[in-house]
Amino acid sequence: MIRLLLVDDHQVLLDGVKSLLDHTEGMAVVALAHNGLEALEAVNAHAIDLVLLDIHMPVMDGLEACKKIKAATPDVKV
């Protein structure tokens, strides 16, 4: 089972992608985040295999979040 974190500042996009992935065998969305800071917290709080990450977000953008996620948890795919 691939455990996913979805990160985007648009709730409707998060809901839509989550809905699609919830019906995909072998994948489970275990957390949602609205910015890079929430993404870092979610990666630390959950066993995440894959992060689907928006680039342009408030608080911390996706590029900075990606760098920090990879530095802290190099096995997580972003």
C-alpha positions in Angstrom: 0.0 0.0 0.0 1.4 3.4 -1.0 0.7 6.0 1.6 0.2 9.5 0.1 0.3 13.0 1.4 -1.5 15.6 -0.9 -0.5 19.2 -0.6 -2.2 22.1 -2.3 -3.7 25.4 -1.1 -6.9 24.8 -3.0 -9.3 22.6 -1.1 -11.4 21.7 -4.2 -8.3 20.3 -5.8 -7.3 18.3 -2.7 -10.8 16.9 -2.5 -10.9 16.0 -6.2 -7.5 14.2 -6.2 -8.2 12.5 -2.9 -11.6 11.2 -4.3 -9.8 9.8 -7.4 -7.0 8.2 -5.4 -9.4 6.8 -2.7 -10.7 4.5 -5.5 -7.3 3.4 -6.7 -6.2 0.0 -5.5 -2.9 0.0 -3.6 -3.0 3.7 -2.7 -4.2 5.5 0.5 -4.3 9.2 1.1 -3.3 9.4 4.7 -3.0 13.2 5.1 -3.8 16.5 3.4 -1.9 19.8 3.8 -2.6 23.3 2.6 1.0 24.6 2.5 4.6 23.5 2.9 4.7 24.0 6.6 1.7 21.7 7.1 3.3 19.2 4.7 6.4 19.0 6.9 4.3 18.4 10.0 2.3 15.7 8.1 5.4 13.9 7.0 6.7 13.9 10.6 3.3 12.7 11.9 2.4 10.0 9.4 4.3 7.2 7.7 4.3 8.7 4.2 5.7 7.0 1.0 4.8 9.7 -1.6 4.0 13.4 -1.4 2.1 15.1 -4.3 3.1 18.7 -3.8 1.9 22.0 -5.4 4.7 24.5 -6.1 2.9 27.8 -5.5 1.5 28.0 -2.0 1.4 30.4 0.9 3.4 30.2 4.1 6.1 27.9 2.5 6.1 27.1 -1.2 6.5 23.6 -2.6 10.1 24.0 -3.7 11.2 24.9 -0.1 9.0 22.2 1.3 10.4 19.6 -1.1 14.0 20.5 0.0 13.1 20.2 3.7 11.1 17.0 3.2 14.0 15.3 1.3 16.6 16.5 3.8 14.6 15.1 6.8 13.2 12.0 5.2 15.2 11.0 2.1 13.2 7.8 1.5 10.0 9.8 0.9 9.3 10.4 -2.8 8.1 13.9 -3.7 
